Amino acid sequence: MNKQRRKQLREIADKLADLNADLESLKDEEQEAYDNLPESLQDGERGQTMNEIIDTLDTAFYSLEETICSITEAIEH
């Protein structure tokens, strides 16, 4: 891989890392909102929906993290 493509990949990885940090922040905010719900609401439909959203955001975070690692690995070869 030439220098130009490596540079472009680094820029993409950096942008993805920034977006992943934003995604993690939003997930943490949703988790905090869930944690602050009364227990009766946590066990209800609203709480279940929030929990599913948190799980989905967590999955997205780790998927993006894996993508960033793959790009970094490509750069290093």
PASE-916472 format. One line per 8 residues: number of its first residue (from 1); their letters; for each residue x, y, z of N, C-alpha, C. Coordinates in Angstrom, 2 decimals. Each point is the difference from the previous one (the first is absolute). Layout:
NUM> A> X/Y/Z/X/Y/Z/X/Y/Z ~ ... .
REM end
This chain:
1> MNKQRRKQ> 0.85/-1.17/0.00/-0.85/1.17/0.00/0.90/1.23/0.00 ~ -0.37/0.96/-0.83/0.84/1.19/-0.07/-0.31/0.96/1.15 ~ 0.85/0.99/0.10/-0.08/0.98/1.10/-1.34/0.76/0.01 ~ -0.47/0.37/-1.19/-1.25/0.77/-0.12/-1.19/-0.80/0.53 ~ -0.11/-1.26/-0.39/-1.12/-0.83/0.47/0.10/-0.26/1.50 ~ 1.21/-0.18/0.51/0.18/-0.16/1.46/-0.50/1.25/0.73 ~ 0.36/1.15/-0.54/-0.44/1.27/0.61/-1.52/0.10/-0.01 ~ -0.61/-0.36/-1.11/-1.46/0.04/-0.09/-0.64/-0.95/1.00 .
9> LREIADKL> 0.58/-1.19/0.15/-0.53/-0.96/0.97/0.15/0.51/1.43 ~ 1.12/0.64/0.30/0.19/0.58/1.35/-1.08/1.05/0.27 ~ -0.27/0.83/-0.99/-1.02/1.05/0.16/-1.38/-0.63/0.24 ~ -0.31/-1.04/-0.74/-1.27/-0.70/0.18/-0.07/-0.61/1.39 ~ 1.08/-0.67/0.43/0.02/-0.61/1.33/-0.17/1.05/1.09 ~ 0.63/1.16/-0.18/-0.13/1.09/0.98/-1.43/0.52/0.08 ~ -0.63/0.17/-1.16/-1.39/0.46/-0.03/-0.93/-1.02/0.66 ~ 0.24/-1.27/-0.31/-0.82/-1.05/0.61/0.20/-0.04/1.51 .
17> ADLNADLE> 1.22/0.21/0.46/0.27/0.02/1.44/-0.75/1.14/0.68 ~ -0.04/1.16/-0.66/-0.76/1.13/0.55/-1.48/-0.32/0.06 ~ -0.53/-0.58/-1.07/-1.41/-0.38/-0.03/-0.30/-1.07/1.05 ~ 0.94/-0.90/0.20/-0.21/-1.05/0.99/-0.03/0.57/1.41 ~ 0.81/1.02/0.24/-0.03/0.66/1.31/-1.36/0.67/0.22 ~ -0.53/0.62/-1.05/-1.33/0.61/0.09/-1.07/-1.06/0.26 ~ 0.12/-1.12/-0.69/-0.94/-1.10/0.18/0.04/-0.53/1.43 ~ 1.20/-0.15/0.54/0.13/-0.47/1.37/-0.61/0.99/0.99 .
25> SLKDEEQE> 0.18/1.28/-0.26/-0.59/1.03/0.86/-1.52/-0.09/0.01 ~ -0.58/-0.16/-1.17/-1.46/-0.12/-0.09/-0.49/-1.26/0.71 ~ 0.72/-1.09/-0.15/-0.36/-1.24/0.69/0.06/0.21/1.52 ~ 1.05/0.67/0.46/0.14/0.26/1.43/-1.12/0.90/0.52 ~ -0.40/0.98/-0.80/-1.11/0.87/0.39/-1.30/-0.80/0.10 ~ -0.22/-0.88/-0.95/-1.21/-0.83/0.03/0.03/-0.94/1.20 ~ 1.18/-0.54/0.31/0.14/-0.88/1.16/-0.28/0.77/1.29 ~ 0.50/1.21/0.07/-0.25/0.83/1.18/-1.49/0.32/0.15 .
33> AYDNLPES> -0.64/0.30/-1.14/-1.44/0.28/0.04/-0.76/-1.24/0.48 ~ 0.40/-1.16/-0.48/-0.63/-1.24/0.43/0.22/-0.23/1.49 ~ 1.24/0.19/0.44/0.33/-0.21/1.41/-0.76/0.94/0.93 ~ -0.37/1.17/-0.51/-0.73/0.98/0.81/-1.51/-0.21/-0.01 ~ -0.48/-0.94/-0.81/-1.43/-0.31/0.00/-0.38/-0.73/1.29 ~ -1.19/0.23/0.48/-0.47/-0.82/1.12/-0.03/-1.48/-0.43 ~ 0.21/-0.86/0.95/0.07/-1.43/-0.30/-1.25/-0.50/-0.72 ~ -1.15/0.54/0.36/-1.24/-0.44/-0.64/0.02/0.31/-1.51 .
41> LQDGERGQ> 0.62/1.13/-0.39/0.10/0.34/-1.43/1.11/-0.79/-0.68 ~ 1.05/-0.31/0.73/1.08/-0.81/-0.57/-0.53/-1.37/-0.41 ~ -0.90/-0.55/0.80/-0.56/-1.32/-0.27/-1.11/0.02/-1.04 ~ -0.48/1.18/-0.34/-1.10/0.12/-0.96/0.48/0.09/-1.44 ~ -0.95/0.28/-0.87/0.28/0.07/-1.43/1.05/1.07/-0.33 ~ -0.13/1.15/0.63/0.95/1.10/-0.24/1.43/-0.43/0.37 ~ 0.14/-0.63/1.14/1.32/-0.46/0.44/0.57/-1.06/-0.92 ~ -0.86/-0.91/-0.44/0.45/-1.05/-0.91/0.48/0.61/-1.32 .
49> TMNEIIDT> -0.74/0.98/-0.50/0.38/0.67/-1.24/1.34/0.70/0.17 ~ 0.17/0.70/1.11/1.26/0.69/0.26/1.15/-1.00/0.09 ~ -0.24/-1.12/0.66/1.03/-1.04/0.12/0.39/-0.55/-1.36 ~ -0.97/-0.20/-0.87/0.29/-0.48/-1.36/0.82/1.02/-0.78 ~ -0.33/1.27/0.17/0.75/1.06/-0.66/1.44/0.02/0.50 ~ 0.17/-0.12/1.30/1.34/-0.01/0.59/0.80/-1.18/-0.55 ~ -0.61/-1.16/-0.06/0.68/-1.19/-0.54/0.38/0.20/-1.47 ~ -0.91/0.59/-0.76/0.26/0.24/-1.42/1.14/0.99/-0.19 .
57> LDTAFYSL> 0.00/1.07/0.79/1.08/0.98/-0.07/1.33/-0.62/0.41 ~ -0.03/-0.87/0.99/1.20/-0.69/0.44/0.56/-0.89/-1.11 ~ -0.89/-0.71/-0.66/0.41/-0.84/-1.12/0.60/0.85/-1.12 ~ -0.64/1.12/-0.30/0.51/0.90/-1.04/1.38/0.53/0.38 ~ 0.17/0.34/1.27/1.29/0.50/0.47/1.10/-1.02/-0.23 ~ -0.24/-1.23/0.41/1.03/-1.03/-0.14/0.23/-0.38/-1.45 ~ -1.03/0.06/-0.82/0.16/-0.27/-1.43/0.88/1.07/-0.64 ~ -0.25/1.24/0.36/0.80/1.09/-0.54/1.44/-0.09/0.51 .
65> EETICSIT> 0.14/-0.38/1.24/1.34/-0.19/0.58/0.77/-1.07/-0.79 ~ -0.69/-1.06/-0.34/0.60/-1.07/-0.79/0.39/0.50/-1.39 ~ -0.84/0.83/-0.59/0.29/0.57/-1.31/1.25/0.87/0.06 ~ 0.10/0.81/1.04/1.18/0.86/0.17/1.25/-0.86/0.13 ~ -0.07/-1.08/0.75/1.14/-0.90/0.16/0.39/-0.63/-1.34 ~ -1.00/-0.38/-0.79/0.28/-0.59/-1.31/0.69/1.00/-0.93 ~ -0.46/1.23/0.04/0.64/1.04/-0.82/1.43/0.23/0.46 ~ 0.21/0.05/1.30/1.35/0.19/0.55/0.91/-1.15/-0.41 .
73> EAIEH> -0.52/-1.19/0.03/0.77/-1.17/-0.42/0.38/0.11/-1.47 ~ -0.93/0.46/-0.83/0.30/0.18/-1.42/1.10/1.04/-0.21 ~ -0.02/1.05/0.79/1.01/1.05/-0.10/1.39/-0.55/0.34 ~ 0.05/-0.88/0.99/1.28/-0.52/0.50/0.62/-1.05/-0.91 ~ -0.77/-0.54/-0.91/0.57/-1.02/-0.90/0.76/0.63/-1.13 .
REM end
